[in-house]
């Protein structure tokens, strides 16, 4: 009997230690999430979809600008929120445009979706802005948001007036998932790894990761404070981000044959130094595949052109409006 109790001692101690670590991780994750949401509360309208297959889905949309002005929907990329669009681009547009700035499902304050493919996201965002009064708007998407914007255009080409794609993921590519998504996308990673990252990821590492996405250009002063990367570290957002990123290549492969259906004019802008979404892999072939597309290559620009090359984006929008 003494032997049996002794044999159980170490597994019990390990289980106890694991329970303590797990409990501390959950508490710290909850604390960081609550702090992030207190610092960055909702700034827009919580739209509950009224009918259809997504009835009851909640989408956070910030609406700005004159009611009678030309309408633009702004769709952020991966690991982001509408705050990315409200740092430089929205302020440059708001005086002369009616802006519908969205949190994609699972990001910011938009409710996550069980099926959050680019096609379902596009349908949900389209219905949300329609309920707020957007009628055949221009649709602008950055990076992953560009894939959602393309899904919108291929699914419902008569529901938008034009399309702006900034550093957009639009073609399939060679290579596997980055290690972070390999870790966080599978069910076990969603359960175990995500809370650990939420709880313990150093703020310095998060800031460095954001700075890397801007390279070779500099991250604008004040961007981190406005953007709030701790919002992206919340468990619900990390899980949505990982799932969506893991499925993106297959969804783009499904969408590419439909590019010929896009009948509206399209402006593509892409930096020639973008190492996140490569110009030659994505925008060059997509510009050839879309019937009414114009590609502008931005010399020396990296991935975050919605922040670093706002005048070029404004020029593209003007071309579509004239």
N, C-alpha and C positions, 0 to 999 in steps of 0.2 A: 504493500500500500504506500509506504514511504517512497519507493522507487517511482510509482505511478504519479504521485504528487510532484516529485522532483522533475520528472520528465515533462510535466505540463507547465512547469514554471516559466521556461523561456518562451514558448509560444504565447503564453498569456501576457508576458511582459512586452513582447513584440506587438501583440494585438492592442495592448493598452497604449503603447507609444504611438502606434499608427492612429488610434482613435484620438489621442491628444493633438497630434499634428493635423489630422483632418479637421477637428473642431476649430483649431486656431486658424487654419486656412479659410474655412467658411466664414468665421467671424471677421477676419481681416478683409476678405473679399467683399463682404457686405458693407463694411466700413468704407472701403475705397469707393464702392459704387454709390453709396449714399452721399459721400463727399462730392463726387463728380456731379451727381444730379443736382445737388444744392448749388454748386458753382455755375452749372450750365442748365438752367431750367428750360422748359419749352418756350419758344419765342413765337410760335405760330398757332394755327388752328388744328385741333384734333378732329379729323374728319372720319365719321363712321360710314362706311359704304352702305347705301340704302337697300340695294337689291342685287340680284344676280348671284353667280356662284361664289362671290366673295363677300356677300352681305354680312355686315357685322365687323369686318376687318377695319382696323383703326390705322389711319395714315396721318402723320404730322406734316402739315404744309404751311409754309410762311408765304403770305400774299402781300406784295408791296407794289406801289406805283399807281399811276392814274388809271381809273377804271376803263377809260375809253382809249387807252394806248395799245400799241401792238403787244401781243401776249407771247411770253417765252416761259417754257418750263425748264428748270435747271436741275439736272440729275447728277449727284456726286458719285465718286468712285468707291473702290473697296476701302475698308478700314476708315470710312469717313462718316460724314453727316452733312446736313444742309449748311452747317457752319463753315464748311470748306468753301461753299459758293457765296457765303455772305461776307467773306473777308475782303476781297477786292472786286470780284466780278459783279455781284449784285449792286454794290454802291455805284459802280460805273454805269449801270444800265437803268437804275430805278427811276430816274427823273423822266425818262421818255418811254418807259415800257411798263407793262403790267406783268409782274414776275410771280411765278408759282414755283417756289423753291421747296423741294421735297426731301424728306428723309426716306430712303429706301426701306423696305420691310426688314425689321431686325436692327436698324440703325437709328441713332438719335432717339426719337420718341414714337417711331412707327412700330406697330405690333409685328412680331415675327410671323412668318408663314410656314406651314408644314411643307408645302410645295413652293419653294422660292426660286424656281428657275427664272431666267431672264424674261421668259414669255409671260409667266404669271405675275412677276413684278411689274412688267410693262402694263398689263391689263389692270392691275390694282391702281397704279399711279394715274393711268388714263382716266379711270372712273373717279378717282378722288378729285383731280383738278377739274373734271367736267362738273362735278357737283358744286364746285366753287366758282363756276362761270367761265372756265377756259373753253373756247370753241376754236377748233383747228389752230392751235398755237404753233409757234416755232418750238422745236424740242432740241435742247442742248444737253449732251452728256459727256462727262470726262471719264476716261479710262474704263473701268468696269461699267460705269454709268453710260458710256458710249455704246456698249453692247446692249444695255437695256433700251437705250434710245433706238438702236437699230431694230430690236425686237418689236418695239412699238410701231416703227415704220413698216416693217414687213407684215405684221399682223393686221394693221389697220391703216393702210396708206392714205385713206381719205380723212383721217382724223387729225392730221397735222398739216401745216402749211409749208414747212421746210425743216431741215435737219442740220445741226452743227455737231461735229464729232471732234473732240479734243483728245489727242493721245489715246484714241479709242482702241480697245481690244475688239478686233473684228474678223480675225482669221485664226485658224488653228496653228499650232507651233510645235516644234520638236522639244523633247525634254519632259521631265516629270515634274510633279508638284514641288515647290520649295519645301524645305524640311519643316518649317513651322506648320504648314497646312497638312503635311503628312502626319504630324503629331496630333493636331487638333481636330482634323476632319473626321476620323473614324469614331465610332460610338464610344470606345474606351477612352480615347483622347478627349472627347467632349465631356465625359464624366470626370476624368481624373486630371488631365493636363490643364484644361481650361481654368478651373478654379485656382490651381497653383500659380498660373501666369497672372491671373487677375489679382491675386493676393500679394505676390512677391516680386513681380517684375519691377526693377529699379526705374525710377523716373528718368534717370540719365540715359538708360538704354532705350527708353521709348523716344526721348528727344533725338538721340542719335539716329534711330531708325527713320524718323520723319525727315531729318536733315539729308539722309542718304537718298531719299526719293527725289529731292530737289536737284541733286548733283547732275551736271557740273555747275549749276547755278546756285546762288545762295538762297537759303530760306529767308523770306522777308521778316524783318523785325516785327514782333508782336503776333506772328502767326500762331505759335504754340499756345499763347495765352488765349487767343480768340477761338482756336479750333477745339481745344480741350481733349487731348489724346486719352485721358483717363476715361472718357465716355466710350471710346472704342475698346478699352480693356474690360468693360463690363462683360459678365459671362454670357448674357443673352446675345450680345453683339459679336463677341469672339466666336461663338458657336455658329451664328448665322453667316459670318464672314468666311469661316473655314468651309462650311458646307457649300456655299455659293461658289467660292473659288475652286473647290475640288471638282465641281460639275461644269465649270464654264467652258472648257475646251469642247466637250461633247455637245453642249448646247449651241456653241458657235458653229460647229460642223453641221448641225441640223439646220441652222439659219442661213448659211452661206448660199445655198442654191436658190433662195428666195430674194436675193439682192436685186434681181431684175424687176421685181414687183414695185420697187421704191420709185414712185413717179414724181416725187417732190424734189426740188433742188437741194443739193447737199454741199456743205462746206466742210472739208476735213483739214485740220491743222495738226501738225506733228513736228516735234523737235528732232533734229538730226542727231542729237546726242542722247536720246531717250534710251536707257538701258532697261527700263521696266517693261515697256510695251514697244517693241522695236518698229521703227518706221518701215523698213524694207519688208518685214514679215506681215505687218498689219495694214497700214494706211495706203501704201502704194498699190497692192493688189485690190484692195477694197475700192479705191478711187476708180480703178479700171472696170470693176464689176458693177458699180452703181450707174444707172443710165445718165444722171444729170449731176455729176459730182465734179468738184474742183478741189484739188489738193494744194495746200500751202505748206512748204517745208520751212521751218523756222531754224535758221542757222545758229548753232551754239546752244540751242534750247534743250533742256532735259524733259522730264515727264510732267512737271507741274505747271504747265503753260497757262492754266486758268488763274494762276497767281503771278507768274513772271512775265507773261506776254499779253497782258490785258488789251493794249492798243490793237494788237493783231486780231484778237478775238472780236473786238468791236468793229473792226474793218470788215471782217467776214460777215458779221450780222448785218451791217449796212448793205453789203452787196446783195444779200438775200432779200432785203426789204425794198431795194430799188428796182 
